[in-house]
Amino acid sequence: MVKLSKRMAKSVEKVEAGKIYPLKEGIEVLLGVPRVKFDETLELHLRLNVDPKSSEQIVRGTAVLPHGTGKKVKIAVFCKGDQALKAKELGVDYVGAEDLIEKVSKGFLGFDCVIATPDIMRDLSKLGKVLGPRGLMPSPKSGTVTTDIEKAVNEVRAGKVEFKSDKQAGVHIGVGKCSFSADKILENVKYLLDAINHVTPQAIKGDLIKSVSLATTMGPGIKVSL
């Protein structure tokens, strides 16, 4: 039997086993458990009413959270010429073309988001096996393949998140930091849920979202109702 730390044991005591909390109350409960030394992320976990084996039932999209994620996102922009100059003016963490592609191919992955211009996608495609499994491959659908580098970078910095249903018909995404107020996290969660419901596949009958859970990075998880 796994022995819980004192902090985790106190956290579990604050959560009523088997209870499905109203959304705001659930957020408040998790924000009230004992904290660790870093600012944890509050995570949203969804189980969807989709067939994960059907390509027509993949749920995918983006949303710019009203209060951001609270996370400093390191951005890599793959582009050339004037676009590269623009990206550098914006203070992007990593900017390059063939040189950056080669660096990533050798194992460098010190970034959280990738943006690229259309003219470099053919060269960037060779990194598909590296970036794809990590959810970093840019795409026009998510707005990360674009000629408007400034808009894409500003959206990411403002709190843009990308969501996609996985092989277990789930969506897992951070919706803020535990230093946020409950109201700010509530607004982020509601906005994200609206964005996910907005891209419900036509083949789905009934509600898209079957169940909702919340958890902190190092804390307990709870089920919540909408």
Backbone as CSV, one residue per row, in Angstrom:
resi,resn,N_x,N_y,N_z,CA_x,CA_y,CA_z,C_x,C_y,C_z
1,MET,0.850,-1.204,0.000,0.000,0.000,0.000,0.883,1.251,0.000
2,VAL,0.572,2.199,-0.873,1.353,3.425,-0.974,1.055,4.330,0.214
3,LYS,2.127,4.801,0.870,1.960,5.697,2.010,1.953,7.141,1.526
4,LEU,0.913,7.864,1.888,0.780,9.252,1.460,1.648,10.160,2.307
5,SER,2.151,11.228,1.685,2.880,12.243,2.437,1.891,12.976,3.341
6,LYS,2.411,13.685,4.323,1.535,14.439,5.230,0.707,15.454,4.461
7,ARG,1.349,16.124,3.489,0.628,17.133,2.700,-0.489,16.486,1.906
8,MET,-0.191,15.347,1.239,-1.200,14.684,0.421,-2.326,14.125,1.285
9,ALA,-1.979,13.606,2.455,-3.005,13.072,3.352,-3.973,14.176,3.777
10,LYS,-3.426,15.374,4.077,-4.284,16.503,4.444,-5.135,16.954,3.252
11,SER,-4.556,16.849,2.044,-5.300,17.231,0.844,-6.480,16.299,0.623
12,VAL,-6.240,15.003,0.783,-7.297,14.001,0.581,-8.413,14.184,1.604
13,GLU,-8.039,14.592,2.821,-9.045,14.816,3.870,-10.042,15.906,3.479
14,LYS,-9.613,16.856,2.683,-10.472,17.970,2.287,-11.424,17.604,1.150
15,VAL,-11.200,16.424,0.544,-12.028,15.986,-0.580,-12.965,14.879,-0.121
16,GLU,-14.243,15.057,-0.342,-15.237,14.063,0.052,-15.279,12.944,-0.982
17,ALA,-14.923,11.750,-0.569,-14.847,10.609,-1.481,-16.184,10.344,-2.159
18,GLY,-16.134,10.161,-3.475,-17.332,9.816,-4.232,-18.250,10.980,-4.562
19,LYS,-17.973,12.156,-4.022,-18.850,13.304,-4.266,-18.567,13.933,-5.620
20,ILE,-19.621,14.316,-6.315,-19.495,15.076,-7.550,-19.821,16.534,-7.205
21,TYR,-18.813,17.378,-7.249,-18.945,18.761,-6.793,-19.516,19.666,-7.883
22,PRO,-20.304,20.662,-7.513,-20.621,21.734,-8.470,-19.309,22.363,-8.918
23,LEU,-19.261,22.846,-10.145,-18.003,23.288,-10.744,-17.254,24.300,-9.876
24,LYS,-17.907,25.377,-9.481,-17.200,26.407,-8.710,-16.741,25.878,-7.357
25,GLU,-17.582,25.088,-6.700,-17.209,24.530,-5.394,-15.996,23.611,-5.540
26,GLY,-15.974,22.827,-6.618,-14.849,21.927,-6.857,-13.547,22.690,-7.019
27,ILE,-13.615,23.800,-7.744,-12.423,24.643,-7.925,-11.958,25.183,-6.588
28,GLU,-12.896,25.664,-5.784,-12.552,26.241,-4.479,-11.938,25.191,-3.554
29,VAL,-12.452,23.967,-3.614,-11.901,22.890,-2.784,-10.453,22.621,-3.160
30,LEU,-10.173,22.510,-4.450,-8.809,22.218,-4.887,-7.849,23.367,-4.579
31,LEU,-8.335,24.587,-4.674,-7.481,25.732,-4.346,-7.217,25.829,-2.848
32,GLY,-8.029,25.127,-2.061,-7.887,25.197,-0.615,-7.044,24.095,-0.001
33,VAL,-6.582,23.131,-0.797,-5.758,22.053,-0.241,-4.330,22.546,-0.030
34,PRO,-3.558,21.904,0.853,-2.172,22.331,1.100,-1.337,22.367,-0.179
35,ARG,-0.555,23.418,-0.333,0.225,23.645,-1.547,1.644,23.107,-1.424
36,VAL,2.243,22.850,-2.566,3.669,22.521,-2.635,4.435,23.832,-2.832
37,LYS,5.746,23.736,-3.057,6.569,24.944,-3.112,6.500,25.689,-4.434
38,PHE,5.919,25.085,-5.474,5.768,25.789,-6.744,4.294,26.020,-7.052
39,ASP,4.043,26.906,-7.993,2.665,27.260,-8.357,2.096,26.189,-9.283
40,GLU,1.286,25.302,-8.713,0.752,24.177,-9.481,-0.248,24.628,-10.545
41,THR,-0.399,23.793,-11.540,-1.421,24.004,-12.567,-2.698,23.286,-12.165
42,LEU,-3.831,23.920,-12.402,-5.110,23.251,-12.216,-5.517,22.684,-13.569
43,GLU,-5.742,21.381,-13.604,-5.961,20.677,-14.865,-7.414,20.245,-15.020
44,LEU,-7.901,20.349,-16.242,-9.253,19.905,-16.598,-9.137,18.596,-17.372
45,HIS,-9.884,17.590,-16.940,-9.863,16.282,-17.603,-11.293,15.930,-18.025
46,LEU,-11.482,15.703,-19.317,-12.807,15.402,-19.847,-12.860,14.011,-20.458
47,ARG,-14.001,13.356,-20.321,-14.263,12.119,-21.059,-15.395,12.424,-22.023
48,LEU,-15.139,12.185,-23.312,-16.076,12.600,-24.350,-16.902,11.438,-24.902
49,ASN,-18.063,11.795,-25.419,-18.965,10.840,-26.046,-18.619,10.698,-27.535
50,VAL,-17.407,10.209,-27.804,-16.956,10.034,-29.178,-16.324,8.663,-29.338
51,ASP,-16.244,8.204,-30.577,-15.518,6.978,-30.904,-14.104,7.395,-31.298
52,PRO,-13.123,7.145,-30.446,-11.763,7.610,-30.740,-11.131,6.966,-31.972
53,LYS,-11.728,5.868,-32.448,-11.194,5.188,-33.627,-11.709,5.807,-34.923
54,SER,-12.729,6.658,-34.820,-13.312,7.297,-35.999,-12.661,8.654,-36.246
55,SER,-12.095,8.828,-37.433,-11.457,10.104,-37.771,-12.478,11.232,-37.856
56,GLU,-13.746,10.891,-38.084,-14.799,11.897,-38.179,-15.265,12.380,-36.810
57,GLN,-14.811,11.714,-35.748,-15.247,12.096,-34.404,-14.105,12.646,-33.546
58,ILE,-13.007,13.030,-34.188,-11.927,13.673,-33.454,-12.360,15.089,-33.083
59,VAL,-12.193,15.434,-31.840,-12.543,16.771,-31.350,-11.252,17.568,-31.231
60,ARG,-11.170,18.643,-31.992,-9.928,19.430,-32.011,-10.230,20.906,-32.225
61,GLY,-9.466,21.750,-31.565,-9.652,23.188,-31.759,-8.722,23.976,-30.857
62,THR,-8.948,25.276,-30.807,-8.146,26.154,-29.964,-9.058,27.126,-29.222
63,ALA,-8.536,27.706,-28.170,-9.265,28.725,-27.417,-8.255,29.638,-26.741
64,VAL,-8.548,30.920,-26.722,-7.711,31.878,-25.990,-8.403,32.119,-24.653
65,LEU,-7.858,31.548,-23.587,-8.490,31.644,-22.273,-8.525,33.089,-21.788
66,PRO,-9.640,33.532,-21.231,-9.784,34.932,-20.802,-8.684,35.419,-19.865
67,HIS,-8.196,34.524,-19.004,-7.180,34.917,-18.029,-5.842,34.200,-18.255
68,GLY,-5.686,33.614,-19.440,-4.441,32.935,-19.750,-4.252,31.671,-18.940
69,THR,-3.113,31.027,-19.122,-2.820,29.789,-18.399,-1.918,30.025,-17.196
70,GLY,-1.309,31.215,-17.136,-0.381,31.490,-16.051,0.999,30.913,-16.297
71,LYS,1.151,30.235,-17.410,2.434,29.601,-17.728,3.188,30.445,-18.747
72,LYS,4.476,30.651,-18.508,5.308,31.337,-19.488,5.655,30.334,-20.585
73,VAL,5.161,30.594,-21.776,5.316,29.651,-22.881,6.542,30.010,-23.715
74,LYS,7.411,29.041,-23.904,8.566,29.236,-24.773,8.166,28.885,-26.199
75,ILE,8.368,29.841,-27.110,7.886,29.700,-28.484,9.047,29.543,-29.450
76,ALA,8.888,28.607,-30.382,9.843,28.445,-31.484,9.126,28.800,-32.778
77,VAL,9.713,29.693,-33.567,9.115,30.095,-34.847,10.062,29.685,-35.976
78,PHE,9.538,28.889,-36.886,10.305,28.449,-38.047,9.909,29.333,-39.234
79,CYS,10.829,30.170,-39.666,10.540,31.098,-40.752,11.838,31.673,-41.299
80,LYS,11.714,32.457,-42.379,12.895,33.019,-43.031,12.706,34.522,-43.272
81,GLY,13.801,35.170,-43.671,13.759,36.550,-44.149,13.096,37.536,-43.217
82,ASP,12.184,38.349,-43.790,11.515,39.398,-43.018,10.694,38.836,-41.862
83,GLN,10.128,37.650,-42.081,9.336,37.025,-41.018,10.219,36.685,-39.815
84,ALA,11.445,36.251,-40.101,12.378,35.936,-39.017,12.756,37.201,-38.249
85,LEU,12.960,38.283,-38.982,13.272,39.557,-38.332,12.120,40.000,-37.440
86,LYS,10.886,39.821,-37.940,9.707,40.198,-37.174,9.609,39.370,-35.900
87,ALA,9.861,38.058,-36.020,9.782,37.178,-34.858,10.808,37.580,-33.808
88,LYS,12.000,37.961,-34.259,13.043,38.383,-33.316,12.667,39.694,-32.632
89,GLU,12.022,40.595,-33.385,11.559,41.851,-32.799,10.517,41.605,-31.711
90,LEU,9.747,40.551,-31.874,8.709,40.202,-30.914,9.287,39.512,-29.681
91,GLY,10.577,39.217,-29.723,11.221,38.588,-28.575,10.935,37.109,-28.440
92,VAL,10.668,36.447,-29.581,10.407,35.005,-29.560,11.657,34.266,-29.074
93,ASP,11.456,33.175,-28.338,12.565,32.455,-27.717,13.525,31.844,-28.739
94,TYR,12.972,31.219,-29.782,13.816,30.564,-30.782,13.266,30.859,-32.180
95,VAL,14.131,31.348,-33.049,13.739,31.687,-34.421,14.773,31.099,-35.376
96,GLY,14.302,30.476,-36.455,15.241,29.937,-37.424,14.544,29.166,-38.522
97,ALA,15.342,28.652,-39.435,14.820,27.870,-40.553,15.560,26.528,-40.566
98,GLU,16.403,26.326,-41.579,17.140,25.062,-41.670,18.013,24.824,-40.441
99,ASP,18.595,25.910,-39.899,19.459,25.767,-38.728,18.695,25.266,-37.510
100,LEU,17.476,25.806,-37.305,16.670,25.384,-36.165,16.109,23.976,-36.389
101,ILE,15.763,23.667,-37.622,15.280,22.321,-37.948,16.361,21.290,-37.627
102,GLU,17.584,21.596,-38.015,18.691,20.675,-37.745,18.913,20.517,-36.238
103,LYS,18.812,21.612,-35.515,19.018,21.582,-34.063,17.968,20.689,-33.393
104,VAL,16.712,20.816,-33.826,15.634,19.999,-33.263,15.822,18.531,-33.646
105,SER,16.256,18.285,-34.874,16.472,16.903,-35.327,17.537,16.190,-34.495
106,LYS,18.402,16.971,-33.844,19.466,16.402,-33.015,19.063,16.284,-31.542
107,GLY,17.791,16.610,-31.268,17.288,16.384,-29.920,16.860,17.605,-29.137
108,PHE,17.050,18.805,-29.675,16.665,20.008,-28.941,15.152,20.179,-28.936
109,LEU,14.569,20.308,-27.740,13.127,20.497,-27.609,12.817,21.457,-26.460
110,GLY,13.553,22.552,-26.403,13.393,23.500,-25.306,12.300,24.518,-25.517
111,PHE,11.168,24.111,-26.072,10.057,25.033,-26.332,8.737,24.327,-26.084
112,ASP,7.670,25.137,-25.907,6.342,24.605,-25.599,5.366,24.740,-26.758
113,CYS,5.704,25.590,-27.726,4.796,25.861,-28.843,5.612,26.121,-30.103
114,VAL,5.093,25.660,-31.237,5.767,25.876,-32.515,4.839,26.621,-33.470
115,ILE,5.374,27.671,-34.078,4.675,28.435,-35.107,5.550,28.399,-36.357
116,ALA,4.936,28.313,-37.527,5.714,28.252,-38.767,4.987,28.979,-39.888
117,THR,5.753,29.492,-40.839,5.166,30.091,-42.037,4.961,28.981,-43.072
118,PRO,3.993,29.145,-43.984,3.682,28.089,-44.956,4.871,27.675,-45.825
119,ASP,5.754,28.630,-46.148,6.847,28.328,-47.069,7.906,27.396,-46.484
120,ILE,7.862,27.162,-45.182,8.876,26.292,-44.577,8.302,24.940,-44.151
121,MET,7.014,24.727,-44.380,6.383,23.496,-43.907,6.936,22.242,-44.588
122,ARG,7.337,22.360,-45.854,7.900,21.179,-46.527,9.164,20.719,-45.815
123,ASP,10.033,21.665,-45.455,11.261,21.313,-44.742,10.957,20.863,-43.312
124,LEU,9.974,21.499,-42.710,9.636,21.181,-41.325,8.989,19.804,-41.199
125,SER,8.394,19.314,-42.279,7.696,18.029,-42.231,8.620,16.881,-41.835
126,LYS,9.925,17.038,-42.062,10.866,15.983,-41.686,10.967,15.808,-40.166
127,LEU,10.426,16.784,-39.424,10.417,16.685,-37.970,9.096,16.129,-37.441
128,GLY,8.255,15.639,-38.345,6.939,15.138,-37.953,6.991,14.083,-36.854
129,LYS,7.945,13.166,-36.939,8.045,12.091,-35.951,8.567,12.596,-34.604
130,VAL,9.194,13.766,-34.617,9.697,14.361,-33.375,8.636,15.254,-32.740
131,LEU,8.047,16.136,-33.542,7.086,17.106,-33.012,5.677,16.535,-32.869
132,GLY,5.279,15.675,-33.802,3.922,15.135,-33.809,3.504,14.466,-32.512
133,PRO,4.254,13.466,-32.028,3.860,12.770,-30.791,3.789,13.679,-29.568
134,ARG,4.466,14.808,-29.620,4.475,15.751,-28.494,3.420,16.841,-28.659
135,GLY,2.626,16.756,-29.727,1.587,17.751,-29.965,2.119,19.108,-30.347
136,LEU,3.333,19.129,-30.934,3.978,20.405,-31.263,3.975,20.729,-32.754
137,MET,3.531,19.796,-33.588,3.556,20.041,-35.023,2.540,21.130,-35.382
138,PRO,2.990,22.227,-36.000,2.056,23.312,-36.333,1.075,22.895,-37.418
139,SER,-0.088,23.533,-37.432,-1.101,23.232,-38.444,-1.948,24.468,-38.712
140,PRO,-2.471,24.600,-39.935,-3.345,25.736,-40.254,-4.593,25.779,-39.377
141,LYS,-5.143,24.595,-39.011,-6.367,24.539,-38.213,-6.193,25.182,-36.840
142,SER,-5.005,25.042,-36.285,-4.764,25.612,-34.953,-4.205,27.022,-35.033
143,GLY,-4.008,27.529,-36.267,-3.502,28.882,-36.444,-2.014,29.008,-36.237
144,THR,-1.310,27.871,-36.184,0.138,27.908,-35.967,0.938,27.778,-37.263
145,VAL,0.248,27.622,-38.383,0.875,27.783,-39.705,0.243,29.026,-40.307
146,THR,1.023,30.093,-40.399,0.446,31.381,-40.771,1.509,32.343,-41.295
147,THR,1.068,33.328,-42.051,1.975,34.397,-42.482,1.921,35.576,-41.505
148,ASP,0.935,35.542,-40.600,0.800,36.605,-39.600,1.460,36.148,-38.297
149,ILE,2.777,36.208,-38.271,3.543,35.745,-37.116,3.169,36.523,-35.854
150,GLU,3.009,37.829,-35.989,2.714,38.661,-34.816,1.419,38.244,-34.142
151,LYS,0.371,38.013,-34.941,-0.918,37.608,-34.380,-0.798,36.263,-33.668
152,ALA,-0.117,35.311,-34.304,0.015,33.975,-33.726,0.784,34.018,-32.412
153,VAL,1.865,34.768,-32.375,2.683,34.874,-31.163,1.888,35.547,-30.045
154,ASN,1.185,36.625,-30.370,0.411,37.345,-29.355,-0.710,36.481,-28.777
155,GLU,-1.339,35.651,-29.621,-2.406,34.770,-29.139,-1.857,33.739,-28.167
156,VAL,-0.707,33.165,-28.501,-0.085,32.179,-27.602,0.249,32.828,-26.262
157,ARG,0.814,34.009,-26.312,1.183,34.699,-25.074,-0.036,35.124,-24.269
158,ALA,-1.157,35.341,-24.946,-2.375,35.775,-24.260,-3.090,34.610,-23.574
159,GLY,-2.661,33.375,-23.868,-3.287,32.227,-23.220,-3.974,31.289,-24.169
160,LYS,-3.544,31.256,-25.412,-4.145,30.346,-26.385,-3.742,28.915,-26.078
161,VAL,-4.726,28.028,-26.033,-4.468,26.613,-25.802,-5.070,25.804,-26.938
162,GLU,-4.483,24.665,-27.205,-4.986,23.756,-28.228,-5.481,22.493,-27.552
163,PHE,-6.634,22.009,-27.968,-7.167,20.776,-27.394,-7.438,19.759,-28.503
164,LYS,-7.297,18.491,-28.161,-7.543,17.406,-29.114,-7.875,16.134,-28.346
165,SER,-8.930,15.459,-28.749,-9.299,14.210,-28.085,-8.240,13.152,-28.355
166,ASP,-7.948,12.353,-27.327,-6.904,11.343,-27.459,-7.487,9.965,-27.780
167,LYS,-6.660,8.949,-27.719,-7.074,7.589,-28.093,-8.043,6.974,-27.088
168,GLN,-8.189,7.612,-25.935,-9.149,7.139,-24.927,-10.384,8.047,-24.864
169,ALA,-10.564,8.873,-25.897,-11.698,9.805,-25.975,-11.655,10.829,-24.848
170,GLY,-10.447,11.220,-24.468,-10.307,12.201,-23.409,-9.645,13.475,-23.889
171,VAL,-9.829,14.535,-23.122,-9.130,15.799,-23.342,-8.554,16.220,-22.000
172,HIS,-7.276,16.561,-21.979,-6.591,16.928,-20.741,-5.834,18.232,-20.974
173,ILE,-6.136,19.250,-20.174,-5.554,20.555,-20.463,-5.496,21.428,-19.204
174,GLY,-4.440,22.219,-19.075,-4.312,23.135,-17.954,-5.174,24.363,-18.156
175,VAL,-5.853,24.797,-17.096,-6.778,25.936,-17.213,-6.405,27.093,-16.288
176,GLY,-5.202,27.056,-15.741,-4.769,28.154,-14.883,-3.855,27.656,-13.785
177,LYS,-3.340,28.586,-12.994,-2.461,28.264,-11.883,-3.227,28.343,-10.561
178,CYS,-2.727,27.635,-9.575,-3.401,27.632,-8.271,-3.302,28.977,-7.570
179,SER,-2.465,29.873,-8.079,-2.402,31.234,-7.541,-3.541,32.105,-8.089
180,PHE,-4.255,31.621,-9.099,-5.402,32.348,-9.654,-6.545,32.331,-8.634
181,SER,-7.449,33.283,-8.781,-8.666,33.251,-7.972,-9.607,32.189,-8.547
182,ALA,-10.527,31.723,-7.707,-11.497,30.725,-8.163,-12.335,31.268,-9.325
183,ASP,-12.672,32.553,-9.278,-13.496,33.151,-10.331,-12.774,33.155,-11.676
184,LYS,-11.466,33.438,-11.653,-10.706,33.457,-12.909,-10.612,32.060,-13.513
185,ILE,-10.375,31.066,-12.676,-10.309,29.698,-13.188,-11.680,29.261,-13.693
186,LEU,-12.732,29.646,-12.982,-14.092,29.301,-13.409,-14.370,29.874,-14.798
187,GLU,-14.002,31.119,-15.027,-14.216,31.736,-16.336,-13.408,31.009,-17.421
188,ASN,-12.166,30.652,-17.102,-11.347,29.916,-18.067,-11.978,28.575,-18.422
189,VAL,-12.445,27.854,-17.397,-13.049,26.534,-17.618,-14.306,26.653,-18.468
190,LYS,-15.182,27.594,-18.129,-16.432,27.756,-18.883,-16.150,28.125,-20.336
191,TYR,-15.177,29.005,-20.542,-14.837,29.420,-21.904,-14.309,28.230,-22.695
192,LEU,-13.463,27.421,-22.060,-12.897,26.258,-22.741,-13.968,25.213,-23.051
193,LEU,-14.870,24.975,-22.105,-15.950,24.015,-22.337,-16.846,24.462,-23.491
194,ASP,-17.123,25.757,-23.570,-17.919,26.291,-24.682,-17.199,26.050,-26.012
195,ALA,-15.880,26.281,-26.029,-15.096,26.088,-27.255,-15.112,24.631,-27.683
196,ILE,-15.035,23.719,-26.723,-15.051,22.282,-27.042,-16.422,21.865,-27.547
197,ASN,-17.477,22.324,-26.886,-18.837,21.992,-27.346,-19.119,22.563,-28.729
198,HIS,-18.479,23.689,-29.044,-18.706,24.356,-30.331,-18.218,23.508,-31.507
199,VAL,-17.257,22.612,-31.269,-16.722,21.787,-32.358,-17.217,20.339,-32.252
200,THR,-18.402,20.166,-31.666,-18.986,18.825,-31.568,-19.168,18.217,-32.964
201,PRO,-18.630,17.026,-33.213,-18.800,16.377,-34.521,-20.277,16.143,-34.834
202,GLN,-20.640,16.252,-36.103,-22.042,16.094,-36.510,-22.592,14.717,-36.181
203,ALA,-21.719,13.716,-36.125,-22.174,12.346,-35.894,-22.579,12.087,-34.444
204,ILE,-22.253,13.013,-33.553,-22.522,12.797,-32.130,-23.983,13.079,-31.799
205,LYS,-24.607,12.130,-31.120,-25.983,12.293,-30.648,-25.949,12.529,-29.138
206,GLY,-26.642,13.538,-28.688,-26.646,13.841,-27.267,-25.472,14.732,-26.877
207,ASP,-25.164,14.749,-25.597,-24.106,15.611,-25.081,-22.733,15.102,-25.506
208,LEU,-21.843,16.024,-25.827,-20.477,15.654,-26.195,-19.662,15.254,-24.972
209,ILE,-19.810,15.998,-23.878,-18.997,15.768,-22.685,-19.729,14.821,-21.731
210,LYS,-19.100,13.677,-21.447,-19.709,12.669,-20.577,-19.369,12.899,-19.104
211,SER,-18.138,13.271,-18.825,-17.757,13.508,-17.437,-16.630,14.522,-17.371
212,VAL,-16.549,15.217,-16.234,-15.548,16.269,-16.038,-14.858,16.063,-14.696
213,SER,-13.533,16.144,-14.713,-12.761,16.058,-13.477,-11.765,17.203,-13.426
214,LEU,-11.397,17.588,-12.223,-10.376,18.609,-12.009,-9.297,18.032,-11.097
215,ALA,-8.083,18.479,-11.297,-6.986,18.041,-10.437,-5.892,19.093,-10.466
216,THR,-5.085,19.140,-9.404,-3.898,19.978,-9.418,-2.695,19.092,-9.736
217,THR,-1.605,19.710,-10.111,-0.420,18.967,-10.540,0.012,17.917,-9.525
218,MET,0.040,18.295,-8.253,0.522,17.393,-7.207,-0.558,17.050,-6.180
219,GLY,-1.817,17.314,-6.536,-2.886,17.105,-5.560,-3.909,16.072,-6.011
220,PRO,-4.979,15.945,-5.254,-6.021,14.973,-5.574,-6.896,15.432,-6.731
221,GLY,-7.603,14.491,-7.320,-8.549,14.807,-8.376,-9.977,14.675,-7.865
222,ILE,-10.879,15.460,-8.438,-12.286,15.360,-8.047,-13.157,15.426,-9.292
223,LYS,-14.345,14.832,-9.184,-15.308,14.919,-10.264,-16.202,16.129,-10.032
224,VAL,-16.570,16.810,-11.112,-17.445,17.975,-11.001,-18.597,17.855,-11.982
225,SER,-19.679,18.550,-11.684,-20.839,18.577,-12.576,-20.896,19.949,-13.257
226,LEU,-21.536,19.982,-14.407,-21.676,21.233,-15.140,-23.001,21.907,-14.864
